Amino acid sequence: MATSKEYLQYILEQLGGIDEISHRAMMGEYVIYCKGKVVGGLYDNRFLIKPVKSARELLPDAPLEEPYPGAKEMLLVTEPEDSQLMEKLLNSVADELPAPKKRTKK
């Protein structure tokens, strides 16, 4: 089951107050970017975030789930309506992740 456009719009509304948020459609799902870094995604109408240290600290009870079979587990965001938590979560995850690697043209 792919993520619905309605769920994408719902999550984007919840993240509306956060600077530098973007998304990209990818095979029926959506990758979520913050400050140009992949911080998580929407998979089967679930909002999953990379399980870096800051995310685990902010979401200590969040279950780990696979975005799709065989993928690395990610943290399930169960309360996207908490705008203060979402802002802190996405910014801290983005700040903790390394800068994206530059793509070279062949």
JOBEL-V302674 format. One line per field, one symbol per residue. ss: DSSP state (H for helix, E for strand, L for the rest). A space follows every 10 residues. Layout:
ss=???
This chain:
ss=LLLLHHHHHH HHHHLLLLLL EEEEEELLEE EEEELLEEEE EEELLEEEEL LLHHHHHHLL LLLEEELLLL LLEEEELLLL LLHHHHHHHH HHHHHHLLLL LLLLLL
